[in-house]
Amino acid sequence: MPGWVGGLPVLFRLHPSIVLATIGLLALTGCEDGAPHARHELRTVDIPHVKEIVRDDIHRHVQGVEQAATRIGRGFAVEDPVARERQMRRAMHLLQEPPHGVPEFISSPMSFLCAVSPDGHVLARDIEPDTMKGTDFGGRYPVVHAALTEGRSGHAMAEFPSLEEGGEPSFSMIFVAPVRLHDEIVGAIVAGIPLWRWAQRLSGQLRVEHASELPNGLVLWVYLTKGDRLFFFDSSPELDQVVPDEASRRAGLATSPGGYTGELQLYGRWYGYGYIPMPSIADDVGMMLFRADPDS
């Protein structure tokens, strides 16, 4: 029902039979009750608020890597590679810890922080085992190359190959800043937020803000999408199974390019949902937000 113009990660691809079953359920129950209030709150309050959280997250993490870059420069000057790696890893760990860490990194959903050499290869990341060491970030990600060659900070969506044979790649927003020592670019620092962690962070933020309403039955969950992939964590398993698939999302955006809302009934309860593109993250990334009002 389009209606609006303008642990480990779980990755899920919706089966068409689930969509058909949901549509059939709506046809049987009718839409005389529905979720009009939930849809209204989604498009006027919840979705604009989550978009603002995302914009703030991006701004804060760009500031965070820029601040981290000013504090880690001396580590690049250590000549012994073993000592340099050890000191880099320790310094990056401390950058994320209070009381002297980078404020933007405290309570961040980022999953890694790494130092990149002038030739684009990862010197070390913040934890061991270090599966990133030696990876050519400069060759793989243009935003890292720009930091090293042009001295520009930036952010971009990055694809990471699966560590398991035959597994699907993962996707993270990476934030990059050049590291300078005596006015010379000596490397870069990169932080990454996986999409599943970002979805978890957004859901958690909303639930904290509405903590007093949750015992009365309010439900709020955020999902992120990239193509046919769905990214979420720790949400309702029953709800996970009925998130509209890529074809449904494309159909909704074809009618309402700026986003749309819909509703469905699950186990006798009405849910409103809203879907919008998220070009601030990437051109093919979107956000699906579900809401059920108390006693709906």
Disulfide bonds with the S-S distance in Angstrom:
none
